[in-house]
Amino acid sequence: MLVSQSITMLSIAATTPLSFAGPSAVASFSRAAAVRMDEPPVFSEVDEDVRGYYRTPSEQAEDFNPNTFAQTLAGISPPLGFFDPAGFCSPDNGADGAATEGKVRFYREVEIKHARVAMLAALGYPVAEQFHPLFGGNIDTASFSAFQQTPLQTFWPAVVFTIAVIEVLSIIPAFENPNIEGWAIRTDHAPGDLGFDPLGLKPTDPAELAEMQTKELNNGRLAMIAIAGMVVQEGVTGAKLFA
């Protein structure tokens, strides 16, 4: 009986080595965990068999200079010329020591999107204070707080969802695969090109297209400053812009 119990206890001990691991085994496990923690995070593993689902990764020359590349894009005009005081496109900026082409393209995509939204806002903000037929025409107040006096404030989840759908649909064809580079735009995507030109205004000549893009950016930059000033003014005064 004693022999049987001894054999059983030895069997249990043999199948549970971690329970009796010595200091050396624990230290080895800790070092292995530390090594794994030092590895860079990956969003998800991409199976080589399904990698074809993604488009071919964008290539970048070894001697790529983000500052030089940024100066080939539209939007540079006098009197400021190439204006990058924060150094977003400098050769020694970025997580890897320099901004990549995908990152520079991301900055431009963001600028164009904000510029277009600001131009719409700078137009609609003052016009809505003078012409407001919606909701019976009874909402006659500063645009800064007009939404608080409409039923729209109870529908913010729907508004946010609609914006999210538009954002997702606009970034799918433009963004680089996050397993390759995060927050980067593909090199085969034209900045701001959503395939939407119902009036056929986009020039076919490259020089004319660059000129139109520069005009759009400059007007958008002015609009971003303008709408920011309008919001601050009404936030301070509490009155309409042209009261």
N, C-alpha and C positions, 0 to 999 in steps of 0.2 A: 504493500500500500504506500509506504513511504517512497519507494523507488518510483512508483507511478506518479505521485504528486511532484517529485523532483523533476521528472521528465517533462511534465506539463508546464511547470514554471519556467524551465529552460526554453521550451518552445515559444512561450509568450514573450520572453525577453528577446529571443532571436528575431521575432517579427516586429518588435518595437524598438529599433535602435536609437531613435531620437530621444526616447525617454531616458536613456542612460548615456547620452552623448557627453563626452568630456569637453573641457574648455577649448581644446584645439579645434574640435568640430564646430562649436558655436562661433569661434572666431573666424573660421573659414567661411561659414555661412554669412556672417556679417560683412566680410570683405567682398563676397560675391554680390550681396545686395547693394553695397556701396558702389561697386563698379556698374551695376545696372542702373542705379540712380543717376550716374554721371552721363549716361547716354542721352542724346538729344531726343525730345519727344517726337513721336510720329502720329499724325492724325489717324491713319489707318494703314494697314499693310495692303499693298496692291499686288494681287496675283499676276505673275507675268503672263498667264494665259488670257487674262481679261484686261491687260493694260491697253490693248487696242481699243477698248471702249473710250478711252481718253484720246484726245488729239496728240499728235507728236509734240513732245516738250519743246519749248522755245529754246533756240540755241543762242549763245552769246559769245562773241569773240573774246579771246584771252586779253587783248589789249583794249577792251571796251572802256571808254571814258564817259561817265554819266553826264558830266558838265558839257562836254562837246556834243553829245547826243541831244541834250535838252535844247541846245541852241539851234538845232535843225528843225525843231517843231515850230508850229505857228504860234502867234501871240507875242512876238518880240517886235516892239516898235518904239520910236523915239517918244519922249525924251529919255526914258529910263533904260531902254534897250533890254538886255538880258538882266533881269532883276531877281536875285536869289540870295537875299541877305542872311537867311537862316541856314543856308548851305544844304538844303534838301537834296540837291543834285551834285554835290561836291564829290570828288573822287575818294575822299576819306570819310564819307558818311555811311551810315547803315550798319546793320548788325554784323556783317562780314567785312567791314572796313571800307566798303564803297557801295553806293546805291546801284542796284542792278537796272538793266533796261526795263524789266517788268515792273520794278518799283517806280521808275520815272514815268512810265506809261500809266501806272495807277494814279500818281499825283495829277496827271493831266486829265484822266477820266473823271476824277473827283472834282477838279476845278470846273470842267465843262458842265457837269451835272448841277453843281451849286450855282454856277453862273446862269443857267437856264431857269432854275427855280427862282432865283433872285430877280430876274427880269420880269417874270410873271407876277411875283409878289410886289415889286416896285410899281407895277402898273395897276394891279388890282387893289392895293392897299388904299390909295387916295381916291380912286374911282368909286369904290364901294361906299365911301363916306358921303359922296354926293348923289350917287344913283344906287338905290337899294330897294328894288321892287319886290324882292322875296319876302315871304312871311307877312304879306299884307302891306308891306312898305312901312311898317310901324317901328322898325328897329333903326333908329336914327341916333347913332352914337359913334364914338371913335372906334376905328378898326381894331385897336389894341385890345378892347374888351367886348367887341360886338358878339363874338361867339358865345359868350356867357349869357346872352339874352335871347338865344335861339334854342330850339329843340335839338340842335346839332350836338350840344355838349353831352347829351345822353347817348350819342351814337359813336363815341370815340373808339370803342373796340372795333366797330365796322370800318371806320376810317383808317385806323392803324393796320388792320388786316388788308385793306385795299392797297395801301402804300407798300406793305410788305410783299404782296403779290407782284406789283410793278417792279419793285427792286430786284426780286429774285429772277424774274423773267429778263431783266436787263443785264444781270451779271453773269448768267449762265454762259452765253456765247463769248463773253469778254474775259472772264477771270481764268488765270492759270490754275492747273490742277494743284490743290493745296498740298499734296504729297510731294510736289516738285518745288514750289515756292509759295508761301502764303502772302496774301494781299499784293498780288502782282497781276498785271494784265498781259495777255498773250501778245506776241509780236505780230501776229497776223490779224489783229483787231485794230481798225482805224478808230482813234479816240473820238468818242461821242457819236459814233455812227450806229444808230438804232434801226437803220433801214426804213426810216419814216421821212418821206419827202413828197407829200401829196401835191404840192404846187410845182414840183420840178425845179426848185431854185438852186440845187447843187450844181456848180459848174463842172464841166468835163475837163477843162484846162487846169493842170496842176497849179500854175501860178495864180490863176483866178480863184481856185479853191483855197489856197493858202491865204490869200488876201481876205476872202470872206470869213475864214476861220479866225483870223486875227481880229477882224471887226467884231465877230460874235464874242470872242473872249474879252476884248476891251470893254464892250458894252456890258457884258456880264460882270466884270470886275467892278465897274462903276455902280451897277445895280446892287451888288452885294454891300458896298459901302452905303448906298442910298437907303436900302431897306433897313439896315442896321440903325442908321440915323433916325429914320421915321419911328421905329419901334422905341428907341430911347427917348425921343422927344415926347411921344404920347405917354410913355410910362412915367415921365417926370411931370408933365403938365396935366395929364388926364383929360386933355381936350383934343379935338380934331386938329389935323394938320393945318387946315385953312379955316379955322373957326373965326 
